[in-house]
C-alpha cells in the first residue's frame, strides 16, 4: 500500500481543482517614444468591472460607461519611472473590443517623462491584489525588434531596456514552456490518464517494457502537439479557444473512461496520444499568442518554448513511472488506483467540459 501513496497523493491533489488554467490575464503593449512611452492595456471586461466595485456580470456597455473611473484606476495602478524621476501618465478614453468572443476593454496610457527618459521602468499594480493568479503579458517594441515578458504577483515591474540578447529570449521562453505545462492541469491530467495503467504492464512484462511503452506514448503526444503548436504560433491555423479547451477536456474524459473499461489494454494509447496531442498543441499555443514571438527570434523562441514543454513533460512521466510500477504490486492497484483514479479524472474533466462548452 505504501508504494501506492505517491500516486494517490497526485490524484487527490488534482481533485479539488476547479479550473485547469491560470486566472485572469491582461495584454500590455509598450512602445518607447522620444519623451517617454505609449502603453496600450487590454483587459477582460469582468476584471475591470470587479476592480471598479461593479458586479462581475455587468454588461460591457455599463463597464465602458464608467469612463472616468477606468482612466483614474489605470493611472493609479500603472507607473513609469525614468532616471529623471516619475513620468506623468495620462489615460485616453476606453474602447470596447471583442477577442475570441469575449468582451475586453482597451485603454492607451501616454507616459511623458522628465528630460532624462533613460532607464525606464514599468510597474503594474492593477488586479494582482484581488487575483493572485493574474498575469500581465507585456510586449515591448522597438523599430525592428521586440521583447516579451510575463508579470506575476510579486514580480510586477519591468525595465524597458534595450532589445534582449537571443540567449536571454531562449532562456525566458524555455522557462515559460516548463511553467505552462506544470500549471496547465488539464495537460498534466491527460498525460496522467495516458500512463496510469503502465504500472500493470510493468508488473506483467517488466519495468523496461513499461518504460518503452510510455516512451512511445510520450513521443506520439509530442509529435501531435508540436505540429499544431508550430502551426498556431506562426498563424497558419487558428481555432476558437473555447472549442480547443472543450476538446482538450473531452480528450481527458475519453482516455479516463477507456482506463475504466479496459485498464489492461494499451495498444491504442500512442494513437490516442497523437490524435489528441494535435488538439493540445492549440492549447499550448494560447500562451504564445498572448506573449507574442519576438520579431528577431521567432522560430528560436518557439523551439525553446516547445523544448520547455517537453522537459516538464518528461520530468512528470519519469517521476511517476517507478511509483506506478511499485503501486501495481498492491492487489488493489487496478481497482483503486487505475479505475478509482480514472473515475476522479473523468469527473473533473467532465466538469471542465461542461464549463467550457456551455458557460
Secondary structure, DSSP 8 states (H G I E B T S, - for coil): -GGGHHHHHHHHHHHT---SS---EEEEEEEEETTEEEEEEEEEHHHHHHHTT--TT--HHHHHT-HHHHHHHHHHHEEEEETTEE-EEEE---EEEEETTEEEEEEEEEEE--S---S-EEEE-SSTTT-TT-EEEEEEE-SS-EEEEEEETTB-EEE--S---HHHHHHHHHHHHHHHHHH-HHHHHHHHHHHTTHHHHHHHH-HHHHHHHHHHHHHHHHHHHHHHHHHHHTTS----HHHHHHHHHHHHHHHHHHHHH-TT--TTHHHHHHHHHHHHHHHHHHHHHHH---GGGHHHHHHHHHHHHHHHHHHHHHHHHHHHHHHTTSTTIIIIIIIHHHHHHHHHHHHHHHHHHH-
